[in-house]
Structure formats: C-alpha cells, structure tokens
Amino acid sequence: MRFQLLICGLIVASSAIGQEDIFSKSIANPPIPTEWKKAEYQVAKADSPPKIDGKLDDPCWKTALHGSGFYRFRSNDPVKEQTELWICSDRTRLYVAFHCIDSHPELVHAHETQREGNFDNDDMVGIAIDSQGTRRNVSEFDVNALGTQRTQLEGGTAENIAWAGDWRAAAQKVADGYTVEISIPFALLRHARGAKNFPLVVIRQIPRETNAEIWPYIPVSAGDNPLNYLNDFICEEPLFRSPKPLYLPYVLGTTGEKTAFRAGMDIKYPISPSITGLATIFPDFATVEQAVQDLSFSYTEKFLPDHRPYFAEGNSFFQDPYLFYSQRISQVDGGLKIVGKQGRTTVGMLGTTAAGLDGQSSFATLMSQDFGLYSQIGGAVLANNQIGMPANRVAQISGKYGWKKGDRET
C-alpha cells in the first residue's frame, strides 16, 4: 500500500525508557479525539546512531520521542493490534523504530524480498515525510516484516540509488510480533537550507485488517485530502549540502567481425531542493530492464512504466500517458529536462533529439499553478517529429476548482 493518503494528528508521549521495558506488553487503544488541533513535536537528539539490525537495544531509543496508541485510517473503529514508535535524529539522519505487536505472530505475513516490490499483501510499516513543506507531496519509506525496502521520493526523483542516494532498514521477528529500524539521510530528502521542521506520518499495514493503522491521528472528516492535518516534527538542524551535479557515464566496446566503441553520459543537477535539471548524451538504454508487455488482446493501448534513467527521473510531472508517453520516444542521442515544483508552480520540460534514417525529435512542456489546496490551472505544449511520419503537435489547457466548507469538500 502506497500511502499518498496521509497526514497527521494527535497523541505522543515522550519519555526516557529503560532497556528492560522498551517493549510494552499491551497498549490500550487511545480515545478518539473530539477535535483535531495542529501540534508540534520535538524529535530527540541521538547522541550515538543506532545499529540498523532490527533489534531495539541501542541507547538512543531510551530517550527518543516515543509514540504509542495508533488509530484507524478513515475509521474510528478500535485497533486490534497496537504499535509503538520511537523517533530521534542527529544532524545527518532521521532514525525511526517500530515495535509491531501482534497477538497472533504466526499470522504475520511477508513474502516480498525484491526491493521496490509489491507490498500489498505484506505486513509492513512506513513513514511519509513532507520534507519540502508543500502539504501536497511526501517521500515514502516502507519496510515489510522481512526488512525489504520500498521508496517513493517527492519531487519526482526516480528510484535510482546511484542518483537519489540510499537509506537503510532492518526487521526482526520477536515473540509478540516484529520490530523494524529505519535510518534516512536528510540529504535524501533534499530539504531547504536551515530546515528543522519535517512534517510526517507513520503507518502500519496488517493484510488481514481492512484499514491501515496510523499515528498521529487523522480525523475521518479529512476525506481524500488529509494534507491539511500535517503536524510539525522539529529536529536538530540538519547539515546542508549544496547541490552538486551527479554523473552516470558509460563506455561500451565490442570486438569480433566488427569493432565498435560507444560512450555516453547522464547528468543530474539539483537546481534547487525542489527543481531538478537533467541532460543525456548518447544514453545507454540497451542495458535497462524495461517492463514487459503482456500478450493479452486489447483494443486500447497499454501504458507501461519507463525505467530508462533520463525518462524515469521526474516522471510524476508527466502523468497523463494519453498526452505524453515516453515509451514512444525510441531514439535518443541527446536530451535536456527540467522537472519540479517551486512553491505553487509545477513544471515539466523535456526535449530529445536523434539523428539517422529514422531520426526523431520530441518536445514536451507541462506547467500548472496551484490555488489553495483544491484548485489548479495548467497547460501543455507537445511536439514530435520523426522521419517518414506526420508531424504531431498538441496543446492543452486544463484546470480544476474545489473548496472546503466545514467538513465538506467539493
């Protein structure tokens, strides 16, 4: 379950806890708050980082911010299996620990062992962080009961460890459930200089339950727009690292009946914490494992994800496949791209070119402007030219309007 359905609420207890009683044997369901009020939580400083092994025996958890009493998401029904949470940080990383209590530990289910795989039927926990304070997007870090990781980064950052950076997690089975430890570099979140506030929400998924469990509380009245309910988690000011270009070069040589040499490079540059620029020169797409089209018959075109690094980065800013489908761009000798969101303005710009008998050049620009949490106006201009094919030109203007009155969202 991806939880782009987020955000926060109520009830935290912060205390020094001894190692001998870090696991509570039972946790009562907290009362459902009669109203929601925005709160601010102070994340404890970790004097020494934890060893990420899934065992909650590190000294930092004794003084970490401690949360207990999870709630149902989109429901006020009691939670059957409770969870404890600890959060602390230093100037480089955010650390999170879970104790997932289960009265039937033999029913804890987790089979996905491939990173970025499908967790829909696994017991899992996760944390979602709005590191850029947009109240519209989050970065998500999920871990199942086996310790398998899944990531989705805000700003359209592709799940490419070489470009995005990595984070760590581990899980352990215990007598009354399972435990998880997570370590997330602040640099991975691409926060602004001087940032201390990291609004977040945590979630636990139990496949045999109908609703996910969350902490802090999100009122049922939040509906499909819980972003209004983000609370503030204040950390020690992280070290700020100035944006630097990242390079992915390649060299390919072949010999035999014919000798050939080919070299190319992908370049990524974070223009700002929320805007990314990319360039590609003779990219090597031949080694990229793409999604496989099934053989079932259909009258309509099927759209597959594009894992080529240049197209995967920032693909969330080109989300309408009927308007722009990158798989139709098969030939690329070079390209430039800018994607991201600055304040209320979202931009996605892409251009590619390729020479040869079937040469192709493509251009796409999509921009939008937010008005409040519910309204948006945008436009797009696209062009595609390929030798032997009719030129293709498309322009579009779109928008949506919405408002909230009381508990009603329209």
C-alpha positions in Angstrom: 0.0 0.0 0.0 1.5 3.3 -1.0 0.2 5.9 1.4 0.0 9.1 -0.6 -3.2 9.4 1.6 -1.5 11.0 4.5 -1.1 13.0 7.3 -1.1 13.8 11.0 -2.9 14.3 14.2 -2.6 13.7 17.9 -1.1 11.9 20.9 2.6 11.5 21.6 4.3 10.5 24.8 8.0 11.4 25.1 9.9 9.8 28.0 13.2 8.1 28.9 12.6 4.4 28.9 14.8 1.7 30.2 16.1 -1.1 28.0 14.4 -3.6 30.1 10.9 -2.1 29.5 11.3 -0.9 25.9 8.6 -3.4 24.8 5.2 -2.7 26.4 3.3 -6.0 26.8 -0.1 -4.4 26.0 -1.2 -1.0 24.8 -4.7 0.3 25.3 -6.5 2.0 22.4 -6.4 5.7 22.9 -9.7 7.7 23.0 -10.7 9.2 19.7 -10.1 13.0 19.9 -13.3 15.1 19.7 -11.4 17.6 17.6 -8.1 18.0 15.8 -5.6 20.7 16.6 -2.3 21.2 14.9 0.6 20.2 17.2 4.4 20.4 17.3 6.6 17.6 18.4 10.3 17.8 19.4 12.4 15.0 18.0 15.0 13.8 20.4 18.7 14.1 19.6 20.6 10.9 19.1 24.0 11.1 20.8 25.1 7.9 19.0 23.4 6.4 15.9 21.7 3.1 16.3 23.0 -0.1 14.6 20.4 -0.8 12.0 19.8 -4.5 12.7 16.1 -4.5 13.7 17.0 -5.0 17.4 15.8 -2.2 19.6 18.7 -2.4 22.0 20.5 0.9 21.1 20.9 3.6 23.8 19.3 6.3 21.5 15.9 4.6 21.7 15.8 5.1 25.5 15.5 8.9 25.1 13.8 9.0 21.7 10.4 10.6 21.1 8.0 7.8 22.0 4.6 7.4 20.3 2.0 4.7 21.1 -1.6 4.3 20.5 -2.2 4.0 16.8 -5.6 4.8 15.1 -7.5 3.5 12.2 -7.2 5.5 9.0 -10.6 6.7 7.8 -12.3 4.9 10.6 -12.9 5.3 14.3 -13.1 1.6 14.9 -10.7 0.2 17.6 -7.3 -1.0 16.6 -6.9 -4.7 17.3 -3.1 -4.9 17.1 -1.2 -1.9 18.6 2.2 -0.4 17.7 4.9 1.5 19.4 7.2 4.0 17.7 10.4 5.8 18.5 11.9 8.8 16.6 15.3 10.5 17.1 17.8 12.2 14.8 21.3 13.7 14.5 22.5 16.3 12.0 22.8 13.8 9.2 20.0 11.2 9.6 16.5 10.6 10.9 16.1 7.3 12.9 12.7 5.6 13.4 12.0 2.3 15.2 8.7 0.3 15.4 7.5 -2.5 17.7 4.6 -4.1 15.9 2.7 -6.0 18.5 0.6 -8.9 17.2 -1.5 -11.3 19.3 -1.1 -13.9 16.6 2.6 -13.6 15.5 2.2 -16.7 13.5 -0.1 -14.8 11.1 2.5 -12.1 10.3 2.8 -12.3 6.6 5.6 -11.0 4.4 6.9 -12.6 1.2 8.3 -9.8 -0.9 12.1 -10.0 -1.0 12.7 -7.8 -4.0 13.4 -4.1 -3.3 10.8 -1.8 -4.6 8.5 -4.8 -5.0 4.8 -5.2 -4.2 3.9 -4.9 -0.5 0.1 -5.1 -1.0 -0.2 -8.4 0.9 2.6 -8.0 3.3 2.7 -6.8 7.0 4.7 -3.6 6.7 5.4 -0.2 8.3 6.3 3.0 6.7 7.0 6.7 7.3 5.9 9.5 5.0 7.7 12.9 5.2 6.8 16.2 3.7 10.4 17.5 3.7 9.7 20.5 1.5 6.6 21.7 3.3 4.3 21.7 0.3 1.4 20.0 2.0 0.8 18.2 -1.3 3.6 15.6 -1.7 5.6 13.3 0.6 8.6 11.0 0.4 7.7 7.4 1.5 9.9 4.8 3.1 8.3 1.4 3.6 9.7 -1.8 5.2 7.9 -5.1 5.4 8.4 -7.7 8.2 11.3 -9.3 6.3 13.2 -6.0 6.1 12.6 -5.5 2.4 12.5 -1.8 1.4 10.4 0.3 -0.9 10.8 4.0 -1.7 9.0 6.9 -3.3 10.7 10.2 -3.3 8.9 13.6 -3.6 10.0 15.9 -6.4 9.7 13.1 -9.0 13.1 11.6 -8.0 13.4 8.2 -9.6 14.2 5.2 -7.5 17.8 5.1 -8.8 20.2 4.7 -5.8 23.1 6.0 -7.8 21.3 9.3 -8.3 19.0 9.6 -5.4 21.1 8.1 -2.6 20.2 5.2 -0.3 18.6 4.6 3.1 18.8 1.6 5.4 16.3 -0.6 7.2 16.2 -3.9 9.0 13.5 -6.1 10.6 13.4 -8.8 13.3 10.7 -11.3 14.3 10.0 -11.2 18.0 7.8 -13.3 20.3 4.9 -10.8 20.1 5.2 -9.5 16.5 8.1 -7.9 14.8 10.4 -4.9 15.1 11.9 -2.5 12.5 14.7 0.1 12.5 15.0 2.7 9.7 17.8 5.2 9.0 17.0 8.0 6.5 19.7 10.5 5.4 18.4 14.1 5.5 20.3 14.6 2.2 17.9 12.1 0.6 15.0 14.4 1.4 16.5 17.5 -0.4 15.4 19.9 2.3 15.9 23.6 2.2 18.8 25.3 3.9 18.0 25.8 7.6 15.1 23.4 7.6 14.2 21.9 11.0 10.6 21.1 10.5 9.8 17.7 8.9 6.0 17.0 9.0 5.4 13.3 8.9 3.0 10.5 9.5 3.7 6.8 10.1 1.6 3.8 9.1 1.3 0.1 9.8 -0.4 -2.3 7.4 -1.8 -5.6 8.5 -3.1 -7.6 5.5 -5.8 -9.3 7.5 -7.2 -5.9 8.6 -9.5 -3.8 6.4 -7.9 -0.4 7.4 -4.4 0.7 7.8 -3.2 2.0 11.2 -1.7 5.4 11.5 0.0 7.7 14.0 -0.6 10.5 14.8 -4.4 10.7 14.4 -6.1 11.8 11.2 -9.8 12.6 11.6 -12.2 10.7 9.4 -13.5 14.0 8.2 -10.1 14.6 6.4 -11.5 12.6 3.5 -9.2 12.4 0.5 -7.3 15.5 1.4 -5.6 14.8 4.8 -2.8 17.2 3.9 -4.5 19.9 6.0 -3.6 17.8 9.0 0.1 17.8 8.8 1.8 18.3 12.2 5.3 19.7 12.8 8.2 17.4 13.9 11.1 19.6 14.9 14.6 18.1 14.5 18.1 19.4 15.2 19.0 21.5 12.2 20.5 19.1 9.6 23.7 19.8 7.8 23.0 21.4 4.5 24.9 20.1 1.5 25.0 22.4 -1.5 23.6 20.8 -4.7 26.3 19.1 -6.8 26.0 17.5 -10.3 25.9 13.7 -10.5 27.2 11.8 -13.4 26.4 8.4 -14.8 28.9 7.7 -17.6 29.3 4.5 -19.6 31.7 3.1 -22.1 30.9 0.1 -24.3 33.4 -1.6 -26.6 32.8 -4.7 -28.8 35.2 -6.6 -31.0 34.9 -9.6 -33.4 33.9 -9.3 -37.0 33.2 -5.7 -36.3 34.9 -3.4 -33.8 32.7 -0.7 -32.2 33.1 1.8 -29.4 30.4 3.8 -27.8 30.4 6.2 -24.8 27.8 8.4 -23.2 26.7 10.1 -20.0 23.6 11.1 -18.0 23.9 14.2 -15.8 21.7 15.3 -13.0 21.9 18.6 -11.3 19.6 19.7 -8.4 18.9 23.3 -9.4 17.1 23.8 -6.0 15.7 21.4 -3.4 12.6 21.0 -5.5 13.8 21.6 -9.1 16.0 19.2 -11.0 17.8 19.5 -14.3 18.9 16.6 -16.4 21.0 16.1 -19.5 21.7 12.9 -21.5 24.3 12.4 -24.3 24.2 9.1 -26.2 22.5 7.3 -23.4 22.9 3.5 -23.0 19.3 2.2 -22.9 20.2 -1.3 -24.1 21.0 -2.5 -20.6 17.9 -1.1 -18.9 15.4 -3.7 -17.9 12.0 -2.4 -19.0 8.5 -3.5 -18.0 7.3 -6.4 -20.2 4.1 -6.0 -22.2 1.7 -8.9 -21.7 0.2 -10.8 -24.7 -3.5 -10.3 -23.8 -5.6 -8.9 -26.6 -7.0 -5.4 -26.2 -8.5 -2.7 -28.4 -6.8 0.1 -26.3 -3.2 0.9 -25.9 -1.5 -0.3 -22.7 0.9 2.0 -20.9 4.0 0.7 -19.2 6.4 2.4 -16.8 9.6 3.7 -18.3 12.7 2.7 -16.4 15.2 4.5 -18.6 17.0 6.9 -16.2 16.5 10.0 -18.3 12.8 9.4 -18.6 12.2 7.9 -15.1 13.6 10.9 -13.3 10.7 13.3 -12.7 8.1 11.1 -14.5 5.5 12.1 -12.0 5.4 15.5 -13.7 4.2 13.9 -17.0 1.5 11.7 -15.6 -1.1 11.6 -18.4 0.0 8.9 -20.9 -2.6 9.9 -23.4 -0.9 13.3 -23.5 2.7 12.2 -23.2 4.0 8.6 -23.2 7.8 8.5 -23.1 7.9 4.9 -24.4 7.0 6.3 -27.9 10.4 8.1 -27.9 12.6 5.2 -29.0 15.6 7.1 -30.4 17.7 9.5 -28.3 21.1 10.9 -29.0 20.8 13.8 -26.6 18.3 15.5 -24.4 17.6 18.2 -21.7 15.0 18.1 -19.0 13.8 20.3 -16.1 11.2 19.0 -13.6 10.0 20.0 -10.2 7.8 22.2 -8.1 8.7 25.6 -6.8 6.1 26.9 -4.3 2.7 26.6 -6.1 4.2 26.3 -9.6 4.8 22.9 -11.2 7.0 22.5 -14.3 8.0 19.6 -16.5 10.0 20.4 -19.6 11.7 17.8 -21.8 13.4 17.7 -25.2 15.2 14.9 -27.1 16.8 14.6 -30.5 18.2 11.7 -32.5 19.8 11.6 -36.0 19.8 8.8 -38.5 17.4 7.4 -41.1 14.6 7.2 -38.5 15.7 10.3 -36.6 13.3 11.6 -34.0 13.0 14.9 -32.1 10.4 15.4 -29.3 9.5 18.3 -27.0 7.1 18.5 -24.1 6.2 21.3 -21.7 3.6 20.9 -18.9 3.1 23.6 -16.3 0.5 24.2 -13.7 -0.3 26.7 -10.9 -2.0 25.7 -7.6 -4.6 27.9 -5.9 -5.1 26.8 -2.4 -5.4 23.0 -1.7 -8.2 22.3 -4.1 -7.8 24.4 -7.3 -5.3 24.3 -10.1 -4.9 25.6 -13.7 -2.4 24.2 -16.1 -1.4 23.9 -19.8 0.8 21.7 -22.0 2.5 22.0 -25.4 3.9 18.9 -27.1 5.6 18.2 -30.4 7.0 15.1 -32.1 8.9 14.9 -35.4 10.1 11.6 -36.9 11.4 11.0 -40.4 8.7 9.4 -42.5 5.9 10.1 -40.1 3.4 13.0 -40.0 4.5 15.8 -37.6 2.5 15.8 -34.3 1.5 18.9 -32.4 -0.7 19.1 -29.3 -1.7 21.9 -27.0 -3.9 21.6 -23.9 -5.4 23.8 -21.2 -6.9 22.3 -18.1 -8.0 23.1 -14.6 -9.9 22.1 -11.6 -11.8 24.0 -8.9 -12.6 22.9 -5.4 -13.3 24.2 -1.9 -14.0 23.1 1.6 -16.9 24.3 3.7 -16.9 22.8 7.2 -16.3 19.0 6.8 -17.5 19.1 3.2 -15.0 19.0 0.3 -16.2 19.8 -3.2 
